[in-house]
């Protein structure tokens, strides 16, 4: 079994300005990624840093007990193989899982004792193309022995599959609601949906700048 490790670094800083600025207090949030090649297939995730823009204080959730949901971002992900390969993705946050949700990828502040936010990831089924044909996203019941794992049911054309933090592998098939394992694929194209959110204001220390990051590992396993 071969593995290809892709390291996607989500780094961000929440900076609160106290100087006189026309737009008031603001924050910058950016997501960056890098790929470490190591297998026959060529994998690409996005085209560079994913800039989530500036966040003004007035744009934060008015209710201090609720998180601030930022705009969804679409990141194109492609896999190109010299010959058809069967593979699956496993995504992990290197700092571990969020105890409150298996689909949350923590954004950790510089103070490791506190979290600054979360990322939620999904594969956009409607954008999935397998060798030029419509693809559907499916999941396994684990992350090991994928050839013997139980798969499915695959998504419908209107359903996007949430990605878990290291719990389940994700693959692609050409049949809606399929219970089959992922197919041999030469070329895959799909958009990764990134839904970031900042923790409730009552959980943040806004008296000083907050730096935070999320280190995501996207691994492809061939089986």
RADA-V557519 format. One record per residue. N is the residue number from 1. PSI is psi in radians with two decimals (none if undefined). BURIAL is # if it has 24 or more other C-alpha atoms within 12 Angstrom, else .. Layout:
BEGIN
n: <N/N>
psi: <PSI/PSI>
burial: <BURIAL/BURIAL>
END
This chain:
BEGIN
n: <1/2/3/4/5/6/7/8/9/10/11/12/13/14/15/16/17/18/19/20/21/22/23/24/25/26/27/28/29/30/31/32/33/34/35/36/37/38/39/40/41/42/43/44/45/46/47/48/49/50/51/52/53/54/55/56/57/58/59/60/61/62/63/64/65/66/67/68/69/70/71/72/73/74/75/76/77/78/79/80/81/82/83/84/85/86/87/88/89/90/91/92/93/94/95/96/97/98/99/100/101/102/103/104/105/106/107/108/109/110/111/112/113/114/115/116/117/118/119/120/121/122/123/124/125/126/127/128/129/130/131/132/133/134/135/136/137/138/139/140/141/142/143/144/145/146/147/148/149/150/151/152/153/154/155/156/157/158/159/160/161/162/163/164/165/166/167/168/169/170/171/172/173/174/175/176/177/178/179/180/181/182/183/184/185/186/187/188/189/190/191/192/193/194/195/196/197/198/199/200/201/202/203/204/205/206/207/208/209/210/211/212/213/214/215/216/217/218/219/220/221/222/223>
psi: <2.23/2.64/2.51/2.06/2.26/2.11/2.02/2.00/2.08/1.88/2.55/2.80/2.43/1.89/2.20/2.02/2.35/-0.18/2.91/1.98/2.41/-0.63/0.00/-2.74/2.51/2.92/2.57/2.36/2.21/2.59/2.24/2.70/2.68/2.63/2.32/1.82/2.71/0.30/3.04/-0.59/2.57/2.22/2.37/2.32/1.81/-3.03/0.13/-2.86/2.43/1.84/2.05/0.11/-3.00/2.45/1.99/2.66/-0.62/-0.26/-0.16/2.68/2.23/-0.60/1.96/-0.17/-0.03/2.55/2.77/1.99/2.18/2.91/2.43/2.44/2.55/2.17/2.02/2.30/2.23/2.58/2.20/2.09/2.51/-0.41/2.73/2.33/2.59/2.19/2.94/2.76/2.51/2.25/2.30/2.60/2.14/-0.40/-0.09/-3.07/2.76/2.11/-0.32/-0.26/2.26/-0.21/0.06/2.36/1.87/2.46/1.97/2.43/2.94/-0.55/1.80/-0.30/-0.22/2.56/2.61/-0.32/-2.94/2.71/2.43/2.27/2.47/2.67/2.28/1.82/-0.74/-0.45/-0.15/2.21/2.19/1.93/0.74/-0.12/2.79/2.30/2.86/2.61/2.42/2.80/2.66/2.99/0.31/-2.85/0.01/2.85/0.89/-0.44/-0.44/0.02/2.80/2.32/2.64/-3.12/2.60/2.85/2.86/3.06/-0.30/0.15/2.33/2.45/2.06/2.50/2.26/2.73/1.49/0.12/-0.69/2.54/2.66/2.32/-2.99/2.44/3.01/0.14/2.29/2.41/0.36/2.53/0.19/2.81/2.81/2.62/2.92/2.21/2.40/-0.81/2.16/2.40/2.24/2.61/2.33/2.17/2.18/2.08/1.65/2.64/2.53/2.49/2.77/2.55/-0.62/-0.23/-0.02/2.49/1.75/0.23/-0.20/2.97/2.53/2.11/2.41/2.83/2.83/2.06/1.86/2.31/2.05/1.95/2.35/2.24/2.20/2.40/none>
burial: <./././#/#/#/#/#/#/#/#/#/#/#/#/#/././././././././#/#/#/#/#/#/#/#/#/#/#/./././#/./#/#/#/#/#/#/./././#/#/#/./#/#/././././#/././././././#/#/#/#/././#/#/#/#/#/#/#/#/#/./././#/#/#/#/#/#/#/#/#/././#/#/#/./././#/#/#/#/#/#/#/#/./././././#/#/#/#/#/#/#/#/#/#/#/#/#/#/#/#/#/././#/#/#/#/#/#/#/#/#/#/#/./#/#/./#/#/#/#/#/#/#/#/#/././#/#/#/#/#/#/#/#/#/#/#/#/#/#/#/#/#/#/#/#/#/#/#/#/#/#/#/#/#/#/#/#/#/#/#/#/#/#/#/#/./#/././#/./././././#/#/#/#/#/#/#/#/#/#/#/#/#/#>
END
